[in-house]
């Protein structure tokens, strides 16, 4: 079983940072979250549910949606066998 670490701190920084301001420090990786059930990466789509403290990340390679708790970065679950129809 391979382990993949998602740079969750970086993703959260991108979600909540807004436009970059000249002279501001660049984002720093705050934490990683291991994903034991994900082989490879190819994370292209992200969605945030602030009211539910959740981050949803689709893994096209594995046909899964990974669900995380925003505040802690904890991996909560995987929705398996998710396939998106091509347009």
BELMONOR-V33979 format. One record per pair of residues at least 24 apart in sequence whose ideal C-beta (glycine too) atoms are under 6 Angstrom apart, sorted by the first residue. I is the first residue (numbers start at 1). GAP is how many residues later the second one is. Records with the same first field share a line. If there is no record, write none. Layout:
I=GAP, GAP
//
This chain:
1=35
2=37
3=31, 33
4=31, 34
5=27, 29
6=27
8=25, 65
15=33
31=42
33=40, 42
37=41
38=24
//
